[in-house]
Amino acid sequence: SPQLMIIMLTRFFTQLAKLGELRQRRASEQQMASEMGIRPYFVKQYITFSSNFSAEHIEQNFRALLDADVTLKSTSRDPHLVMDLLIYSLVKGTAQLELITA
Protein backbone atom coordinates (compact mmCIF):
# COMPACT_ATOMS: atom_id res chain seq x y z
CA SER A 1 0.00 0.00 0.00
CA PRO A 2 1.18 3.59 -0.52
CA GLN A 3 1.12 4.29 3.23
CA LEU A 4 3.35 1.28 3.93
CA MET A 5 5.77 2.42 1.24
CA ILE A 6 5.93 5.87 2.83
CA ILE A 7 6.65 4.30 6.22
CA MET A 8 9.45 2.18 4.76
CA LEU A 9 10.98 5.11 2.87
CA THR A 10 10.79 7.31 5.97
CA ARG A 11 12.65 4.64 7.94
CA PHE A 12 15.30 4.41 5.22
CA PHE A 13 15.93 8.17 5.19
CA THR A 14 15.88 8.27 9.00
CA GLN A 15 18.65 5.66 8.96
CA LEU A 16 20.64 7.74 6.45
CA ALA A 17 20.26 10.83 8.65
CA LYS A 18 21.46 8.87 11.70
CA LEU A 19 24.38 7.53 9.69
CA GLY A 20 25.45 11.05 8.78
CA GLU A 21 25.53 12.03 12.45
CA LEU A 22 27.43 8.88 13.39
CA ARG A 23 30.00 9.42 10.65
CA GLN A 24 30.60 12.97 11.91
CA ARG A 25 31.28 11.50 15.35
CA ARG A 26 33.64 8.97 13.71
CA ALA A 27 31.74 6.05 15.20
CA SER A 28 32.91 2.54 14.38
CA GLU A 29 30.83 0.39 12.05
CA GLN A 30 29.78 -1.70 15.05
CA GLN A 31 28.59 1.44 16.88
CA MET A 32 26.79 2.62 13.73
CA ALA A 33 24.96 -0.69 13.41
CA SER A 34 23.97 -0.64 17.06
CA GLU A 35 22.67 2.94 17.07
CA MET A 36 20.94 2.57 13.70
CA GLY A 37 19.26 -0.67 14.80
CA ILE A 38 20.60 -2.66 11.85
CA ARG A 39 22.90 -5.63 11.45
CA PRO A 40 26.58 -4.74 10.99
CA TYR A 41 26.49 -6.42 7.58
CA PHE A 42 24.29 -3.62 6.22
CA VAL A 43 26.38 -0.65 7.40
CA LYS A 44 28.57 -0.61 4.28
CA GLN A 45 25.44 -0.61 2.09
CA TYR A 46 24.03 2.36 3.98
CA ILE A 47 27.36 4.17 3.63
CA THR A 48 27.16 3.60 -0.12
CA PHE A 49 23.53 4.80 -0.22
CA SER A 50 24.39 7.89 1.82
CA SER A 51 26.86 9.06 -0.81
CA ASN A 52 23.86 9.79 -3.05
CA PHE A 53 22.14 12.14 -0.59
CA SER A 54 23.35 15.30 1.12
CA ALA A 55 21.93 16.26 4.52
CA GLU A 56 19.83 18.94 2.78
CA HIS A 57 18.53 16.40 0.25
CA ILE A 58 17.54 14.04 3.08
CA GLU A 59 15.71 16.90 4.81
CA GLN A 60 13.87 17.72 1.58
CA ASN A 61 12.94 14.06 1.28
CA PHE A 62 11.34 14.11 4.72
CA ARG A 63 9.21 17.06 3.58
CA ALA A 64 8.26 15.21 0.37
CA LEU A 65 7.31 12.10 2.38
CA LEU A 66 5.17 14.18 4.73
CA ASP A 67 3.49 15.96 1.82
CA ALA A 68 2.71 12.64 0.14
CA ASP A 69 1.34 11.17 3.37
CA VAL A 70 -0.92 14.17 3.99
CA THR A 71 -2.06 14.19 0.35
CA LEU A 72 -2.96 10.50 0.43
CA LYS A 73 -4.86 10.87 3.70
CA SER A 74 -6.67 14.12 3.03
CA THR A 75 -7.50 14.20 -0.68
CA SER A 76 -8.94 11.94 -3.33
CA ARG A 77 -5.85 12.29 -5.55
CA ASP A 78 -4.83 9.23 -7.53
CA PRO A 79 -2.45 7.29 -5.22
CA HIS A 80 -0.37 6.14 -8.20
CA LEU A 81 0.23 9.73 -9.26
CA VAL A 82 1.09 10.77 -5.71
CA MET A 83 3.58 7.92 -5.40
CA ASP A 84 5.11 8.57 -8.84
CA LEU A 85 5.67 12.20 -7.93
CA LEU A 86 7.00 11.21 -4.52
CA ILE A 87 9.62 8.91 -6.03
CA TYR A 88 10.65 11.62 -8.48
CA SER A 89 10.94 14.08 -5.60
CA LEU A 90 13.03 11.69 -3.52
CA VAL A 91 15.49 11.09 -6.32
CA LYS A 92 15.75 14.67 -7.57
CA GLY A 93 15.39 16.42 -4.23
CA THR A 94 12.55 18.64 -5.44
CA ALA A 95 9.06 19.26 -4.12
CA GLN A 96 6.98 17.97 -7.01
CA LEU A 97 4.04 17.10 -4.77
CA GLU A 98 3.10 20.76 -4.58
CA LEU A 99 1.80 20.34 -8.12
CA ILE A 100 -0.89 17.91 -7.05
CA THR A 101 -1.89 19.51 -3.77
CA ALA A 102 -2.70 22.87 -5.30
C-alpha positions as CSV (number, residue, x, y, z in Angstrom):
1,S,0.0,0.0,0.0
2,P,1.2,3.6,-0.5
3,Q,1.1,4.3,3.2
4,L,3.3,1.3,3.9
5,M,5.8,2.4,1.2
6,I,5.9,5.9,2.8
7,I,6.7,4.3,6.2
8,M,9.5,2.2,4.8
9,L,11.0,5.1,2.9
10,T,10.8,7.3,6.0
11,R,12.7,4.6,7.9
12,F,15.3,4.4,5.2
13,F,15.9,8.2,5.2
14,T,15.9,8.3,9.0
15,Q,18.7,5.7,9.0
16,L,20.6,7.7,6.5
17,A,20.3,10.8,8.7
18,K,21.5,8.9,11.7
19,L,24.4,7.5,9.7
20,G,25.4,11.1,8.8
21,E,25.5,12.0,12.5
22,L,27.4,8.9,13.4
23,R,30.0,9.4,10.7
24,Q,30.6,13.0,11.9
25,R,31.3,11.5,15.4
26,R,33.6,9.0,13.7
27,A,31.7,6.0,15.2
28,S,32.9,2.5,14.4
29,E,30.8,0.4,12.0
30,Q,29.8,-1.7,15.1
31,Q,28.6,1.4,16.9
32,M,26.8,2.6,13.7
33,A,25.0,-0.7,13.4
34,S,24.0,-0.6,17.1
35,E,22.7,2.9,17.1
36,M,20.9,2.6,13.7
37,G,19.3,-0.7,14.8
38,I,20.6,-2.7,11.8
39,R,22.9,-5.6,11.5
40,P,26.6,-4.7,11.0
41,Y,26.5,-6.4,7.6
42,F,24.3,-3.6,6.2
43,V,26.4,-0.6,7.4
44,K,28.6,-0.6,4.3
45,Q,25.4,-0.6,2.1
46,Y,24.0,2.4,4.0
47,I,27.4,4.2,3.6
48,T,27.2,3.6,-0.1
49,F,23.5,4.8,-0.2
50,S,24.4,7.9,1.8
51,S,26.9,9.1,-0.8
52,N,23.9,9.8,-3.0
53,F,22.1,12.1,-0.6
54,S,23.4,15.3,1.1
55,A,21.9,16.3,4.5
56,E,19.8,18.9,2.8
57,H,18.5,16.4,0.3
58,I,17.5,14.0,3.1
59,E,15.7,16.9,4.8
60,Q,13.9,17.7,1.6
61,N,12.9,14.1,1.3
62,F,11.3,14.1,4.7
63,R,9.2,17.1,3.6
64,A,8.3,15.2,0.4
65,L,7.3,12.1,2.4
66,L,5.2,14.2,4.7
67,D,3.5,16.0,1.8
68,A,2.7,12.6,0.1
69,D,1.3,11.2,3.4
70,V,-0.9,14.2,4.0
71,T,-2.1,14.2,0.4
72,L,-3.0,10.5,0.4
73,K,-4.9,10.9,3.7
74,S,-6.7,14.1,3.0
75,T,-7.5,14.2,-0.7
76,S,-8.9,11.9,-3.3
77,R,-5.9,12.3,-5.6
78,D,-4.8,9.2,-7.5
79,P,-2.5,7.3,-5.2
80,H,-0.4,6.1,-8.2
81,L,0.2,9.7,-9.3
82,V,1.1,10.8,-5.7
83,M,3.6,7.9,-5.4
84,D,5.1,8.6,-8.8
85,L,5.7,12.2,-7.9
86,L,7.0,11.2,-4.5
87,I,9.6,8.9,-6.0
88,Y,10.6,11.6,-8.5
89,S,10.9,14.1,-5.6
90,L,13.0,11.7,-3.5
91,V,15.5,11.1,-6.3
92,K,15.7,14.7,-7.6
93,G,15.4,16.4,-4.2
94,T,12.6,18.6,-5.4
95,A,9.1,19.3,-4.1
96,Q,7.0,18.0,-7.0
97,L,4.0,17.1,-4.8
98,E,3.1,20.8,-4.6
99,L,1.8,20.3,-8.1
100,I,-0.9,17.9,-7.0
101,T,-1.9,19.5,-3.8
102,A,-2.7,22.9,-5.3
